[in-house]
Amino acid sequence: MLVNMKIKCPKCRENAELTMDYSLVKCGSCDLDMSYGEYVKFIAHNESKYSDILGDYTGSTEGHTSGSLDEWD
Ligand SMILES: [Zn+2]
């Protein structure tokens, strides 16, 4: 018998389920219901947004960080 895998819902961060054949991602908390392909794109989109935020944050402290690194050398 197939058992769905527990994954984290990309929308509400609650527990969602990925069907064993990787065809569907479903979340009971926010009624998420998308194909695995859409799910991967959704994650990739969110990750890139997250990376941008991190990139901005790193960029704003880069001068200080590299200065500290130079001191360590
Ligand atoms: Zn959800």
N, CA, C, O and the ligand as a Tripos MOL2 file, in Angstrom:
@<TRIPOS>MOLECULE
protein
  293   291    74     0     0
PROTEIN
NO_CHARGES

@<TRIPOS>ATOM
      1 N           0.8430   -1.2000    0.0000 N.3       1 MET1
      2 CA          0.0000    0.0000    0.0000 C.3       1 MET1
      3 C           0.8750    1.2460    0.0000 C.2       1 MET1
      4 O           1.8770    1.3220    0.7110 O.2       1 MET1
      5 N           0.4810    2.2050   -0.8000 N.am      2 LEU2
      6 CA          1.2500    3.4320   -0.8970 C.3       2 LEU2
      7 C           0.9470    4.3430    0.2920 C.2       2 LEU2
      8 O          -0.2040    4.5350    0.6840 O.2       2 LEU2
      9 N           2.0120    4.8870    0.8420 N.am      3 VAL3
     10 CA          1.8590    5.8400    1.9340 C.3       3 VAL3
     11 C           2.4580    7.1640    1.4850 C.2       3 VAL3
     12 O           3.5870    7.2170    0.9990 O.2       3 VAL3
     13 N           1.7020    8.2100    1.6520 N.am      4 ASN4
     14 CA          2.1930    9.5250    1.2470 C.3       4 ASN4
     15 C           3.3140    9.9880    2.1650 C.2       4 ASN4
     16 O           3.3290    9.6820    3.3570 O.2       4 ASN4
     17 N           4.2390   10.7210    1.5950 N.am      5 MET5
     18 CA          5.3470   11.2560    2.3770 C.3       5 MET5
     19 C           4.9590   12.6040    2.9690 C.2       5 MET5
     20 O           4.2680   13.4080    2.3430 O.2       5 MET5
     21 N           5.4170   12.8230    4.1770 N.am      6 LYS6
     22 CA          5.1510   14.1040    4.8180 C.3       6 LYS6
     23 C           6.1820   15.1270    4.3620 C.2       6 LYS6
     24 O           7.3880   14.8930    4.4360 O.2       6 LYS6
     25 N           5.6960   16.2380    3.9000 N.am      7 ILE7
     26 CA          6.5810   17.3360    3.5350 C.3       7 ILE7
     27 C           6.0350   18.6090    4.1610 C.2       7 ILE7
     28 O           4.9390   18.6200    4.7210 O.2       7 ILE7
     29 N           6.7970   19.6610    4.0630 N.am      8 LYS8
     30 CA          6.3330   20.9350    4.5890 C.3       8 LYS8
     31 C           5.6120   21.7040    3.4980 C.2       8 LYS8
     32 O           6.1100   21.8510    2.3820 O.2       8 LYS8
     33 N           4.4340   22.1900    3.8420 N.am      9 CYS9
     34 CA          3.6590   22.9450    2.8660 C.3       9 CYS9
     35 C           4.3990   24.2320    2.5100 C.2       9 CYS9
     36 O           4.7970   24.9860    3.3980 O.2       9 CYS9
     37 N           4.5840   24.4840    1.2170 N.am     10 PRO10
     38 CA          5.3010   25.6960    0.8100 C.3      10 PRO10
     39 C           4.4980   26.9670    1.0460 C.2      10 PRO10
     40 O           5.0450   28.0700    1.0270 O.2      10 PRO10
     41 N           3.2100   26.8090    1.2680 N.am     11 LYS11
     42 CA          2.3660   27.9950    1.4430 C.3      11 LYS11
     43 C           2.1950   28.3540    2.9170 C.2      11 LYS11
     44 O           2.4420   29.4910    3.3170 O.2      11 LYS11
     45 N           1.7720   27.3810    3.7190 N.am     12 CYS12
     46 CA          1.4150   27.7050    5.1040 C.3      12 CYS12
     47 C           2.3840   27.0840    6.1040 C.2      12 CYS12
     48 O           2.2350   27.2800    7.3100 O.2      12 CYS12
     49 N           3.3760   26.3370    5.6190 N.am     13 ARG13
     50 CA          4.4060   25.7410    6.4740 C.3      13 ARG13
     51 C           3.8490   24.6750    7.4060 C.2      13 ARG13
     52 O           4.5320   24.2390    8.3320 O.2      13 ARG13
     53 N           2.6390   24.2640    7.1720 N.am     14 GLU14
     54 CA          2.1010   23.1460    7.9360 C.3      14 GLU14
     55 C           2.4810   21.8500    7.2370 C.2      14 GLU14
     56 O           3.1520   21.8630    6.2050 O.2      14 GLU14
     57 N           2.0490   20.7370    7.8060 N.am     15 ASN15
     58 CA          2.3640   19.4510    7.2130 C.3      15 ASN15
     59 C           1.5270   19.2020    5.9710 C.2      15 ASN15
     60 O           0.2980   19.2620    6.0080 O.2      15 ASN15
     61 N           2.2070   18.9240    4.8840 N.am     16 ALA16
     62 CA          1.5360   18.5590    3.6460 C.3      16 ALA16
     63 C           1.9650   17.1400    3.2760 C.2      16 ALA16
     64 O           2.8290   16.5530    3.9260 O.2      16 ALA16
     65 N           1.3650   16.6130    2.2530 N.am     17 GLU17
     66 CA          1.6830   15.2520    1.8450 C.3      17 GLU17
     67 C           2.0490   15.2150    0.3750 C.2      17 GLU17
     68 O           1.4280   15.8620   -0.4670 O.2      17 GLU17
     69 N           3.0760   14.4370    0.1010 N.am     18 LEU18
     70 CA          3.4660   14.1800   -1.2850 C.3      18 LEU18
     71 C           3.1270   12.7310   -1.5880 C.2      18 LEU18
     72 O           3.5850   11.8240   -0.8930 O.2      18 LEU18
     73 N           2.3420   12.5130   -2.6050 N.am     19 THR19
     74 CA          1.9760   11.1430   -2.9470 C.3      19 THR19
     75 C           3.2200   10.3730   -3.3840 C.2      19 THR19
     76 O           4.1630   10.9530   -3.9230 O.2      19 THR19
     77 N           3.2120    9.0670   -3.1480 N.am     20 MET20
     78 CA          4.4030    8.2470   -3.3660 C.3      20 MET20
     79 C           4.8660    8.2310   -4.8190 C.2      20 MET20
     80 O           6.0410    7.9880   -5.0960 O.2      20 MET20
     81 N           3.9660    8.4850   -5.7250 N.am     21 ASP21
     82 CA          4.3600    8.5000   -7.1380 C.3      21 ASP21
     83 C           4.7810    9.9060   -7.5860 C.2      21 ASP21
     84 O           4.9230   10.1730   -8.7790 O.2      21 ASP21
     85 N           4.9730   10.7790   -6.6260 N.am     22 TYR22
     86 CA          5.4470   12.1470   -6.9070 C.3      22 TYR22
     87 C           4.5130   12.9020   -7.8590 C.2      22 TYR22
     88 O           4.9620   13.7540   -8.6260 O.2      22 TYR22
     89 N           3.2470   12.5950   -7.8100 N.am     23 SER23
     90 CA          2.3410   13.2360   -8.7630 C.3      23 SER23
     91 C           1.6410   14.4370   -8.1580 C.2      23 SER23
     92 O           1.3400   15.4040   -8.8580 O.2      23 SER23
     93 N           1.3790   14.3790   -6.8480 N.am     24 LEU24
     94 CA          0.5760   15.4390   -6.2470 C.3      24 LEU24
     95 C           1.1060   15.8410   -4.8820 C.2      24 LEU24
     96 O           1.5930   15.0110   -4.1150 O.2      24 LEU24
     97 N           1.0010   17.1180   -4.5970 N.am     25 VAL25
     98 CA          1.2880   17.6320   -3.2710 C.3      25 VAL25
     99 C          -0.0130   18.1880   -2.7170 C.2      25 VAL25
    100 O          -0.6840   19.0020   -3.3530 O.2      25 VAL25
    101 N          -0.3560   17.7300   -1.5160 N.am     26 LYS26
    102 CA         -1.6190   18.1680   -0.9380 C.3      26 LYS26
    103 C          -1.4010   18.6360    0.4890 C.2      26 LYS26
    104 O          -0.6310   18.0370    1.2390 O.2      26 LYS26
    105 N          -2.0770   19.7000    0.8560 N.am     27 CYS27
    106 CA         -2.0270   20.2000    2.2140 C.3      27 CYS27
    107 C          -3.4390   20.3720    2.7220 C.2      27 CYS27
    108 O          -4.2610   21.0240    2.0790 O.2      27 CYS27
    109 N          -3.7250   19.7930    3.8750 N.am     28 GLY28
    110 CA         -5.0600   19.8980    4.4330 C.3      28 GLY28
    111 C          -5.2950   21.2120    5.1480 C.2      28 GLY28
    112 O          -6.4400   21.5830    5.4030 O.2      28 GLY28
    113 N          -4.2220   21.9240    5.4750 N.am     29 SER29
    114 CA         -4.3530   23.1430    6.2590 C.3      29 SER29
    115 C          -4.7610   24.3440    5.4120 C.2      29 SER29
    116 O          -5.5160   25.2000    5.8720 O.2      29 SER29
    117 N          -4.2620   24.4110    4.1700 N.am     30 CYS30
    118 CA         -4.5840   25.5700    3.3320 C.3      30 CYS30
    119 C          -5.1640   25.1270    1.9940 C.2      30 CYS30
    120 O          -5.2730   25.9290    1.0660 O.2      30 CYS30
    121 N          -5.5350   23.8540    1.8930 N.am     31 ASP31
    122 CA         -6.1340   23.3380    0.6670 C.3      31 ASP31
    123 C          -5.2050   23.4290   -0.5270 C.2      31 ASP31
    124 O          -5.6500   23.5190   -1.6710 O.2      31 ASP31
    125 N          -3.9000   23.4040   -0.2490 N.am     32 LEU32
    126 CA         -2.9350   23.3380   -1.3400 C.3      32 LEU32
    127 C          -3.1130   22.0280   -2.0900 C.2      32 LEU32
    128 O          -3.2520   20.9680   -1.4810 O.2      32 LEU32
    129 N          -3.1080   22.1060   -3.3900 N.am     33 ASP33
    130 CA         -3.2840   20.9140   -4.2050 C.3      33 ASP33
    131 C          -2.6410   21.1760   -5.5550 C.2      33 ASP33
    132 O          -3.2620   21.7530   -6.4480 O.2      33 ASP33
    133 N          -1.3960   20.7500   -5.6980 N.am     34 MET34
    134 CA         -0.6790   21.0310   -6.9450 C.3      34 MET34
    135 C           0.1390   19.8260   -7.3560 C.2      34 MET34
    136 O           0.4080   18.9350   -6.5500 O.2      34 MET34
    137 N           0.5290   19.8100   -8.6060 N.am     35 SER35
    138 CA          1.3830   18.7320   -9.0840 C.3      35 SER35
    139 C           2.7760   18.8980   -8.4980 C.2      35 SER35
    140 O           3.1410   19.9830   -8.0450 O.2      35 SER35
    141 N           3.5450   17.8300   -8.5060 N.am     36 TYR36
    142 CA          4.8960   17.9050   -7.9540 C.3      36 TYR36
    143 C           5.7510   18.8820   -8.7440 C.2      36 TYR36
    144 O           6.5940   19.5790   -8.1800 O.2      36 TYR36
    145 N           5.5280   18.9310  -10.0640 N.am     37 GLY37
    146 CA          6.2580   19.8770  -10.9020 C.3      37 GLY37
    147 C           5.9880   21.3140  -10.4770 C.2      37 GLY37
    148 O           6.9040   22.1320  -10.3960 O.2      37 GLY37
    149 N           4.7220   21.6120  -10.2090 N.am     38 GLU38
    150 CA          4.3570   22.9460   -9.7590 C.3      38 GLU38
    151 C           4.9540   23.2280   -8.3860 C.2      38 GLU38
    152 O           5.3960   24.3390   -8.0910 O.2      38 GLU38
    153 N           4.9510   22.1960   -7.5620 N.am     39 TYR39
    154 CA          5.5060   22.3290   -6.2150 C.3      39 TYR39
    155 C           6.9870   22.6930   -6.2660 C.2      39 TYR39
    156 O           7.4440   23.5810   -5.5460 O.2      39 TYR39
    157 N           7.7290   21.9970   -7.1250 N.am     40 VAL40
    158 CA          9.1640   22.2710   -7.2630 C.3      40 VAL40
    159 C           9.3930   23.7040   -7.7390 C.2      40 VAL40
    160 O          10.2800   24.4000   -7.2470 O.2      40 VAL40
    161 N           8.5760   24.1320   -8.7060 N.am     41 LYS41
    162 CA          8.7000   25.5100   -9.1900 C.3      41 LYS41
    163 C           8.3630   26.4970   -8.0850 C.2      41 LYS41
    164 O           9.0200   27.5260   -7.9290 O.2      41 LYS41
    165 N           7.3450   26.1730   -7.3320 N.am     42 PHE42
    166 CA          6.9180   27.0350   -6.2250 C.3      42 PHE42
    167 C           8.0510   27.1790   -5.2180 C.2      42 PHE42
    168 O           8.3570   28.2830   -4.7660 O.2      42 PHE42
    169 N           8.6780   26.0420   -4.8680 N.am     43 ILE43
    170 CA          9.7900   26.0570   -3.9220 C.3      43 ILE43
    171 C          10.9560   26.8530   -4.4890 C.2      43 ILE43
    172 O          11.5470   27.6860   -3.8020 O.2      43 ILE43
    173 N          11.2780   26.5890   -5.7410 N.am     44 ALA44
    174 CA         12.4020   27.2810   -6.3790 C.3      44 ALA44
    175 C          12.1710   28.7830   -6.3890 C.2      44 ALA44
    176 O          13.0910   29.5660   -6.1530 O.2      44 ALA44
    177 N          10.9290   29.1780   -6.6640 N.am     45 HIS45
    178 CA         10.5860   30.5980   -6.6890 C.3      45 HIS45
    179 C          10.7760   31.2010   -5.2980 C.2      45 HIS45
    180 O          11.3630   32.2730   -5.1530 O.2      45 HIS45
    181 N          10.2780   30.5090   -4.2860 N.am     46 ASN46
    182 CA         10.3970   31.0110   -2.9190 C.3      46 ASN46
    183 C          11.8530   31.0520   -2.4720 C.2      46 ASN46
    184 O          12.2840   31.9940   -1.8070 O.2      46 ASN46
    185 N          12.6050   30.0180   -2.8450 N.am     47 GLU47
    186 CA         14.0110   29.9610   -2.4540 C.3      47 GLU47
    187 C          14.7840   31.1210   -3.0720 C.2      47 GLU47
    188 O          15.6440   31.7200   -2.4260 O.2      47 GLU47
    189 N          14.4750   31.4310   -4.3190 N.am     48 SER48
    190 CA         15.1900   32.5140   -4.9810 C.3      48 SER48
    191 C          14.8510   33.8480   -4.3230 C.2      48 SER48
    192 O          15.7120   34.7170   -4.1820 O.2      48 SER48
    193 N          13.5970   34.0020   -3.9260 N.am     49 LYS49
    194 CA         13.2250   35.2200   -3.2100 C.3      49 LYS49
    195 C          13.9810   35.2930   -1.8910 C.2      49 LYS49
    196 O          14.4740   36.3480   -1.4930 O.2      49 LYS49
    197 N          14.0590   34.1600   -1.2310 N.am     50 TYR50
    198 CA         14.7380   34.0910    0.0540 C.3      50 TYR50
    199 C          16.2220   34.3930   -0.1130 C.2      50 TYR50
    200 O          16.8210   35.0880    0.7070 O.2      50 TYR50
    201 N          16.8040   33.8670   -1.1760 N.am     51 SER51
    202 CA         18.2160   34.1100   -1.4530 C.3      51 SER51
    203 C          18.4710   35.5890   -1.7090 C.2      51 SER51
    204 O          19.4910   36.1390   -1.2950 O.2      51 SER51
    205 N          17.5260   36.2220   -2.3990 N.am     52 ASP52
    206 CA         17.6680   37.6490   -2.6580 C.3      52 ASP52
    207 C          17.7140   38.4230   -1.3490 C.2      52 ASP52
    208 O          18.5220   39.3350   -1.1790 O.2      52 ASP52
    209 N          16.8440   38.0490   -0.4370 N.am     53 ILE53
    210 CA         16.8090   38.7140    0.8620 C.3      53 ILE53
    211 C          18.1310   38.5020    1.5860 C.2      53 ILE53
    212 O          18.7050   39.4370    2.1430 O.2      53 ILE53
    213 N          18.6010   37.2690    1.5690 N.am     54 LEU54
    214 CA         19.8760   36.9620    2.2100 C.3      54 LEU54
    215 C          21.0080   37.7010    1.5220 C.2      54 LEU54
    216 O          21.9300   38.1960    2.1710 O.2      54 LEU54
    217 N          20.9290   37.7720    0.1730 N.am     55 GLY55
    218 CA         21.9650   38.4560   -0.5810 C.3      55 GLY55
    219 C          22.0390   39.9300   -0.2020 C.2      55 GLY55
    220 O          23.1240   40.4870   -0.0300 O.2      55 GLY55
    221 N          20.8740   40.5510   -0.0740 N.am     56 ASP56
    222 CA         20.8440   41.9510    0.3280 C.3      56 ASP56
    223 C          21.4500   42.1130    1.7140 C.2      56 ASP56
    224 O          22.2110   43.0450    1.9750 O.2      56 ASP56
    225 N          21.1060   41.2110    2.5720 N.am     57 TYR57
    226 CA         21.5840   41.2970    3.9490 C.3      57 TYR57
    227 C          23.1090   41.1300    3.9850 C.2      57 TYR57
    228 O          23.8140   41.8730    4.6690 O.2      57 TYR57
    229 N          23.5990   40.1350    3.2310 N.am     58 THR58
    230 CA         25.0440   39.8970    3.1800 C.3      58 THR58
    231 C          25.7620   41.0910    2.5760 C.2      58 THR58
    232 O          26.8290   41.4960    3.0360 O.2      58 THR58
    233 N          25.1380   41.6580    1.5120 N.am     59 GLY59
    234 CA         25.7560   42.7850    0.8450 C.3      59 GLY59
    235 C          25.9000   43.9810    1.7640 C.2      59 GLY59
    236 O          26.8950   44.7040    1.6950 O.2      59 GLY59
    237 N          24.9100   44.1980    2.6320 N.am     60 SER60
    238 CA         24.9460   45.3800    3.4800 C.3      60 SER60
    239 C          26.0110   45.2570    4.5680 C.2      60 SER60
    240 O          26.4530   46.2610    5.1270 O.2      60 SER60
    241 N          26.4180   44.0300    4.8640 N.am     61 THR61
    242 CA         27.4130   43.8440    5.9220 C.3      61 THR61
    243 C          28.7540   43.3780    5.3510 C.2      61 THR61
    244 O          29.6710   43.0240    6.0920 O.2      61 THR61
    245 N          28.8480   43.3860    4.0240 N.am     62 GLU62
    246 CA         30.0140   42.7920    3.3810 C.3      62 GLU62
    247 C          31.3110   43.5280    3.7710 C.2      62 GLU62
    248 O          32.3340   42.9010    4.0450 O.2      62 GLU62
    249 N          31.2470   44.8450    3.7890 N.am     63 GLY63
    250 CA         32.4410   45.6100    4.1190 C.3      63 GLY63
    251 C          32.9670   45.2380    5.4880 C.2      63 GLY63
    252 O          34.1640   45.0150    5.6710 O.2      63 GLY63
    253 N          32.0650   45.1750    6.4390 N.am     64 HIS64
    254 CA         32.4500   44.8400    7.8050 C.3      64 HIS64
    255 C          33.0190   43.4240    7.8770 C.2      64 HIS64
    256 O          34.0170   43.1620    8.5470 O.2      64 HIS64
    257 N          32.3270   42.4970    7.1400 N.am     65 THR65
    258 CA         32.7340   41.0960    7.1950 C.3      65 THR65
    259 C          34.1310   40.9070    6.6030 C.2      65 THR65
    260 O          34.9820   40.2450    7.1980 O.2      65 THR65
    261 N          34.3580   41.4960    5.4270 N.am     66 SER66
    262 CA         35.6500   41.3030    4.7810 C.3      66 SER66
    263 C          36.7550   41.9650    5.6130 C.2      66 SER66
    264 O          37.8890   41.4860    5.6510 O.2      66 SER66
    265 N          36.4080   43.0660    6.2740 N.am     67 GLY67
    266 CA         37.3810   43.7040    7.1520 C.3      67 GLY67
    267 C          37.7900   42.7790    8.2840 C.2      67 GLY67
    268 O          38.9620   42.6850    8.6500 O.2      67 GLY67
    269 N          36.7860   42.0970    8.8280 N.am     68 SER68
    270 CA         37.0710   41.1620    9.9200 C.3      68 SER68
    271 C          37.9400   40.0160    9.4230 C.2      68 SER68
    272 O          38.8540   39.5690   10.1150 O.2      68 SER68
    273 N          37.6440   39.5490    8.2180 N.am     69 LEU69
    274 CA         38.4150   38.4450    7.6610 C.3      69 LEU69
    275 C          39.8860   38.8630    7.4590 C.2      69 LEU69
    276 O          40.8110   38.0930    7.7140 O.2      69 LEU69
    277 N          40.0590   40.0830    7.0020 N.am     70 ASP70
    278 CA         41.4280   40.5690    6.7890 C.3      70 ASP70
    279 C          42.2000   40.5900    8.1180 C.2      70 ASP70
    280 O          43.3870   40.2660    8.1710 O.2      70 ASP70
    281 N          41.5130   40.9670    9.1510 N.am     71 GLU71
    282 CA         42.1700   41.0160   10.4540 C.3      71 GLU71
    283 C          42.6030   39.6210   10.9110 C.2      71 GLU71
    284 O          43.6450   39.4360   11.5390 O.2      71 GLU71
    285 N          41.7410   38.6390   10.5630 N.am     72 TRP72
    286 CA         42.0690   37.2660   10.9610 C.3      72 TRP72
    287 C          43.2850   36.7530   10.2050 C.2      72 TRP72
    288 O          44.0610   35.9520   10.7260 O.2      72 TRP72
    289 N          43.4460   37.2290    8.9540 N.am     73 ASP73
    290 CA         44.6240   36.7990    8.2000 C.3      73 ASP73
    291 C          45.8500   37.4790    8.7780 C.2      73 ASP73
    292 O          46.9610   37.2630    8.2950 O.2      73 ASP73
    293 ZN         -0.6530   24.4670    3.4670 Zn       74 ZN74
@<TRIPOS>BOND
     1     1     2 1
     2     2     3 1
     3     3     4 2
     4     3     5 am
     5     5     6 1
     6     6     7 1
     7     7     8 2
     8     7     9 am
     9     9    10 1
    10    10    11 1
    11    11    12 2
    12    11    13 am
    13    13    14 1
    14    14    15 1
    15    15    16 2
    16    15    17 am
    17    17    18 1
    18    18    19 1
    19    19    20 2
    20    19    21 am
    21    21    22 1
    22    22    23 1
    23    23    24 2
    24    23    25 am
    25    25    26 1
    26    26    27 1
    27    27    28 2
    28    27    29 am
    29    29    30 1
    30    30    31 1
    31    31    32 2
    32    31    33 am
    33    33    34 1
    34    34    35 1
    35    35    36 2
    36    35    37 am
    37    37    38 1
    38    38    39 1
    39    39    40 2
    40    39    41 am
    41    41    42 1
    42    42    43 1
    43    43    44 2
    44    43    45 am
    45    45    46 1
    46    46    47 1
    47    47    48 2
    48    47    49 am
    49    49    50 1
    50    50    51 1
    51    51    52 2
    52    51    53 am
    53    53    54 1
    54    54    55 1
    55    55    56 2
    56    55    57 am
    57    57    58 1
    58    58    59 1
    59    59    60 2
    60    59    61 am
    61    61    62 1
    62    62    63 1
    63    63    64 2
    64    63    65 am
    65    65    66 1
    66    66    67 1
    67    67    68 2
    68    67    69 am
    69    69    70 1
    70    70    71 1
    71    71    72 2
    72    71    73 am
    73    73    74 1
    74    74    75 1
    75    75    76 2
    76    75    77 am
    77    77    78 1
    78    78    79 1
    79    79    80 2
    80    79    81 am
    81    81    82 1
    82    82    83 1
    83    83    84 2
    84    83    85 am
    85    85    86 1
    86    86    87 1
    87    87    88 2
    88    87    89 am
    89    89    90 1
    90    90    91 1
    91    91    92 2
    92    91    93 am
    93    93    94 1
    94    94    95 1
    95    95    96 2
    96    95    97 am
    97    97    98 1
    98    98    99 1
    99    99   100 2
   100    99   101 am
   101   101   102 1
   102   102   103 1
   103   103   104 2
   104   103   105 am
   105   105   106 1
   106   106   107 1
   107   107   108 2
   108   107   109 am
   109   109   110 1
   110   110   111 1
   111   111   112 2
   112   111   113 am
   113   113   114 1
   114   114   115 1
   115   115   116 2
   116   115   117 am
   117   117   118 1
   118   118   119 1
   119   119   120 2
   120   119   121 am
   121   121   122 1
   122   122   123 1
   123   123   124 2
   124   123   125 am
   125   125   126 1
   126   126   127 1
   127   127   128 2
   128   127   129 am
   129   129   130 1
   130   130   131 1
   131   131   132 2
   132   131   133 am
   133   133   134 1
   134   134   135 1
   135   135   136 2
   136   135   137 am
   137   137   138 1
   138   138   139 1
   139   139   140 2
   140   139   141 am
   141   141   142 1
   142   142   143 1
   143   143   144 2
   144   143   145 am
   145   145   146 1
   146   146   147 1
   147   147   148 2
   148   147   149 am
   149   149   150 1
   150   150   151 1
   151   151   152 2
   152   151   153 am
   153   153   154 1
   154   154   155 1
   155   155   156 2
   156   155   157 am
   157   157   158 1
   158   158   159 1
   159   159   160 2
   160   159   161 am
   161   161   162 1
   162   162   163 1
   163   163   164 2
   164   163   165 am
   165   165   166 1
   166   166   167 1
   167   167   168 2
   168   167   169 am
   169   169   170 1
   170   170   171 1
   171   171   172 2
   172   171   173 am
   173   173   174 1
   174   174   175 1
   175   175   176 2
   176   175   177 am
   177   177   178 1
   178   178   179 1
   179   179   180 2
   180   179   181 am
   181   181   182 1
   182   182   183 1
   183   183   184 2
   184   183   185 am
   185   185   186 1
   186   186   187 1
   187   187   188 2
   188   187   189 am
   189   189   190 1
   190   190   191 1
   191   191   192 2
   192   191   193 am
   193   193   194 1
   194   194   195 1
   195   195   196 2
   196   195   197 am
   197   197   198 1
   198   198   199 1
   199   199   200 2
   200   199   201 am
   201   201   202 1
   202   202   203 1
   203   203   204 2
   204   203   205 am
   205   205   206 1
   206   206   207 1
   207   207   208 2
   208   207   209 am
   209   209   210 1
   210   210   211 1
   211   211   212 2
   212   211   213 am
   213   213   214 1
   214   214   215 1
   215   215   216 2
   216   215   217 am
   217   217   218 1
   218   218   219 1
   219   219   220 2
   220   219   221 am
   221   221   222 1
   222   222   223 1
   223   223   224 2
   224   223   225 am
   225   225   226 1
   226   226   227 1
   227   227   228 2
   228   227   229 am
   229   229   230 1
   230   230   231 1
   231   231   232 2
   232   231   233 am
   233   233   234 1
   234   234   235 1
   235   235   236 2
   236   235   237 am
   237   237   238 1
   238   238   239 1
   239   239   240 2
   240   239   241 am
   241   241   242 1
   242   242   243 1
   243   243   244 2
   244   243   245 am
   245   245   246 1
   246   246   247 1
   247   247   248 2
   248   247   249 am
   249   249   250 1
   250   250   251 1
   251   251   252 2
   252   251   253 am
   253   253   254 1
   254   254   255 1
   255   255   256 2
   256   255   257 am
   257   257   258 1
   258   258   259 1
   259   259   260 2
   260   259   261 am
   261   261   262 1
   262   262   263 1
   263   263   264 2
   264   263   265 am
   265   265   266 1
   266   266   267 1
   267   267   268 2
   268   267   269 am
   269   269   270 1
   270   270   271 1
   271   271   272 2
   272   271   273 am
   273   273   274 1
   274   274   275 1
   275   275   276 2
   276   275   277 am
   277   277   278 1
   278   278   279 1
   279   279   280 2
   280   279   281 am
   281   281   282 1
   282   282   283 1
   283   283   284 2
   284   283   285 am
   285   285   286 1
   286   286   287 1
   287   287   288 2
   288   287   289 am
   289   289   290 1
   290   290   291 1
   291   291   292 2
@<TRIPOS>SUBSTRUCTURE
     1 MET1         2 RESIDUE 1 A MET
     2 LEU2         6 RESIDUE 1 A LEU
     3 VAL3        10 RESIDUE 1 A VAL
     4 ASN4        14 RESIDUE 1 A ASN
     5 MET5        18 RESIDUE 1 A MET
     6 LYS6        22 RESIDUE 1 A LYS
     7 ILE7        26 RESIDUE 1 A ILE
     8 LYS8        30 RESIDUE 1 A LYS
     9 CYS9        34 RESIDUE 1 A CYS
    10 PRO10       38 RESIDUE 1 A PRO
    11 LYS11       42 RESIDUE 1 A LYS
    12 CYS12       46 RESIDUE 1 A CYS
    13 ARG13       50 RESIDUE 1 A ARG
    14 GLU14       54 RESIDUE 1 A GLU
    15 ASN15       58 RESIDUE 1 A ASN
    16 ALA16       62 RESIDUE 1 A ALA
    17 GLU17       66 RESIDUE 1 A GLU
    18 LEU18       70 RESIDUE 1 A LEU
    19 THR19       74 RESIDUE 1 A THR
    20 MET20       78 RESIDUE 1 A MET
    21 ASP21       82 RESIDUE 1 A ASP
    22 TYR22       86 RESIDUE 1 A TYR
    23 SER23       90 RESIDUE 1 A SER
    24 LEU24       94 RESIDUE 1 A LEU
    25 VAL25       98 RESIDUE 1 A VAL
    26 LYS26      102 RESIDUE 1 A LYS
    27 CYS27      106 RESIDUE 1 A CYS
    28 GLY28      110 RESIDUE 1 A GLY
    29 SER29      114 RESIDUE 1 A SER
    30 CYS30      118 RESIDUE 1 A CYS
    31 ASP31      122 RESIDUE 1 A ASP
    32 LEU32      126 RESIDUE 1 A LEU
    33 ASP33      130 RESIDUE 1 A ASP
    34 MET34      134 RESIDUE 1 A MET
    35 SER35      138 RESIDUE 1 A SER
    36 TYR36      142 RESIDUE 1 A TYR
    37 GLY37      146 RESIDUE 1 A GLY
    38 GLU38      150 RESIDUE 1 A GLU
    39 TYR39      154 RESIDUE 1 A TYR
    40 VAL40      158 RESIDUE 1 A VAL
    41 LYS41      162 RESIDUE 1 A LYS
    42 PHE42      166 RESIDUE 1 A PHE
    43 ILE43      170 RESIDUE 1 A ILE
    44 ALA44      174 RESIDUE 1 A ALA
    45 HIS45      178 RESIDUE 1 A HIS
    46 ASN46      182 RESIDUE 1 A ASN
    47 GLU47      186 RESIDUE 1 A GLU
    48 SER48      190 RESIDUE 1 A SER
    49 LYS49      194 RESIDUE 1 A LYS
    50 TYR50      198 RESIDUE 1 A TYR
    51 SER51      202 RESIDUE 1 A SER
    52 ASP52      206 RESIDUE 1 A ASP
    53 ILE53      210 RESIDUE 1 A ILE
    54 LEU54      214 RESIDUE 1 A LEU
    55 GLY55      218 RESIDUE 1 A GLY
    56 ASP56      222 RESIDUE 1 A ASP
    57 TYR57      226 RESIDUE 1 A TYR
    58 THR58      230 RESIDUE 1 A THR
    59 GLY59      234 RESIDUE 1 A GLY
    60 SER60      238 RESIDUE 1 A SER
    61 THR61      242 RESIDUE 1 A THR
    62 GLU62      246 RESIDUE 1 A GLU
    63 GLY63      250 RESIDUE 1 A GLY
    64 HIS64      254 RESIDUE 1 A HIS
    65 THR65      258 RESIDUE 1 A THR
    66 SER66      262 RESIDUE 1 A SER
    67 GLY67      266 RESIDUE 1 A GLY
    68 SER68      270 RESIDUE 1 A SER
    69 LEU69      274 RESIDUE 1 A LEU
    70 ASP70      278 RESIDUE 1 A ASP
    71 GLU71      282 RESIDUE 1 A GLU
    72 TRP72      286 RESIDUE 1 A TRP
    73 ASP73      290 RESIDUE 1 A ASP
    74 ZN74       293 GROUP 0 **** ****
